[in-house]
Amino acid sequence: MNLISSYQEDIWRLIIFPRQKHRPTQFSSEEEKQLLISPAAVDMGGLFITPRKEDFEKITRDDVIDIFKQVTITKEYFEFLRKKIGKIFI
């Protein structure tokens, strides 16, 4: 899971990004298909960072979509978790 928190005007906000996978398949792919990307909280929050210049130059929109699909949970599992968490606070 990844977390982003903020504090402003006496209010704390916590954004939770549940994960199903730590790294996408591109991370350990063969050289030409490899992208050394393992999204962390900043990436999950919308600022996608590539540690190598070569990855920045070759990554595509479709790569980013695929990476997020691999590392995030499904809509169905998210709804399951949301309902479970909701019951805790009732």
C-alpha positions in Angstrom: 0.0 0.0 0.0 1.1 3.6 -0.6 0.0 6.5 1.5 -0.1 10.3 1.0 -1.0 12.6 3.8 -1.4 16.3 4.2 -2.2 18.7 7.0 -3.9 22.1 6.3 -6.0 24.3 8.5 -6.2 21.8 11.4 -7.4 19.0 9.1 -5.4 15.8 8.3 -6.0 14.0 5.0 -4.9 10.5 4.3 -5.1 9.0 0.8 -4.6 5.2 0.7 -3.5 3.4 -2.4 -4.0 -0.3 -1.9 -1.7 -2.4 -4.1 -2.1 -5.9 -5.5 1.5 -6.0 -6.7 4.8 -4.3 -5.8 6.3 -4.1 -9.2 5.0 -4.4 -12.8 6.3 -7.0 -15.2 8.2 -4.2 -17.1 10.5 -3.9 -14.1 12.1 -7.3 -14.7 11.5 -7.6 -18.5 14.3 -8.1 -21.0 16.5 -5.0 -21.8 14.5 -3.4 -24.7 11.1 -3.9 -22.9 12.5 -3.1 -19.4 11.3 0.0 -17.6 12.8 0.4 -14.1 9.5 1.7 -12.6 8.0 0.6 -9.3 5.3 3.2 -8.6 5.5 4.7 -5.1 3.2 7.2 -3.4 4.3 10.1 -5.5 3.7 8.2 -8.7 0.3 6.9 -7.5 -0.6 10.5 -6.7 0.0 11.6 -10.3 3.7 12.5 -10.6 5.1 9.6 -12.6 8.9 9.5 -12.1 11.4 7.4 -14.1 14.8 6.9 -12.5 16.6 6.5 -15.8 16.6 8.9 -18.7 16.2 6.1 -21.2 13.0 5.0 -19.5 11.6 8.6 -19.6 12.4 8.7 -23.3 10.7 5.4 -24.3 7.7 5.2 -21.9 4.3 5.6 -23.5 0.8 6.5 -22.2 -0.1 2.8 -22.8 2.8 1.7 -20.6 1.7 3.9 -17.7 -1.9 2.6 -18.0 -0.7 -1.0 -18.0 1.7 -0.4 -15.1 -1.1 1.1 -13.0 -3.5 -1.8 -13.9 -0.9 -4.3 -12.8 0.0 -2.7 -9.4 -3.5 -1.5 -8.3 -6.4 -3.5 -7.0 -9.6 -4.2 -9.1 -12.7 -2.1 -8.8 -14.5 -5.1 -7.2 -11.9 -5.6 -4.6 -11.8 -1.8 -3.8 -15.6 -1.9 -3.2 -15.2 -4.9 -1.0 -12.5 -3.1 1.1 -14.5 0.2 1.2 -17.5 -1.7 2.6 -15.4 -3.5 5.2 -13.7 -0.3 6.3 -17.1 1.5 6.4 -18.4 -1.1 8.9 -15.5 -0.4 11.2 -16.4 3.3 11.6 -20.2 2.8 12.0 
